[in-house]
Amino acid sequence: MAKPVDYCNIALGDDLTKHVNLDKKFRSKECEKCGESNGPASRKCKTCGFVFYAKQSKKKVSLSKKWKLITEWRELLPPTRIYVQSDDHYENSTGQIVHIGYNNEFTITKLGNKGFTAYSPKVGWVFIDMIFCGTRKETQITRTIPTIWIYNE
């Protein structure tokens, strides 16, 4: 266990690293491509734009045997009970990946050509787009095709 630092006895302008044991690997992240030092929470290099890694969905779904993965969403009929998981995301100004996808249970209310409308008490009314996948230039939001499970009663 590290010895506590007596901040009252540190001189003005004194190098704090002499008093606190800070391992360099926790203070910065080195870019594999250009070697530039970046902040420890950086998702991409500030110099060359190299992406360190893309964080996957925070929530790993473990559904019981009552849920069945479906492949053809056009065959669903309202009011079908479903579970939707998507990994839609965007990159904020600091380079961090922000997840905005769905990981919730819904009830389908209406089918359309490109997806369906659904309702969840936790989320409200949503349109689940089942066609577009990619990044929109105007918003920089990366869309993924959601994974859908149907409830087997």
Buried (B, 14 or more C-beta within 10 A) or exposed (E): EEEEEEEEEBEEEEEEEEBEEEEEEEEEBEBEEEEBBBEEEBBBBBEEEBEBEEEEBEEEEEEEEEBEEBEEBEEBEEEBBBBBBBBBBBBEEEBBBEBEBBBBBBBBBEBEEEBBBBBBEEBEEBEBBBEEEEEEEEEEBBBBBBBBBBBEE
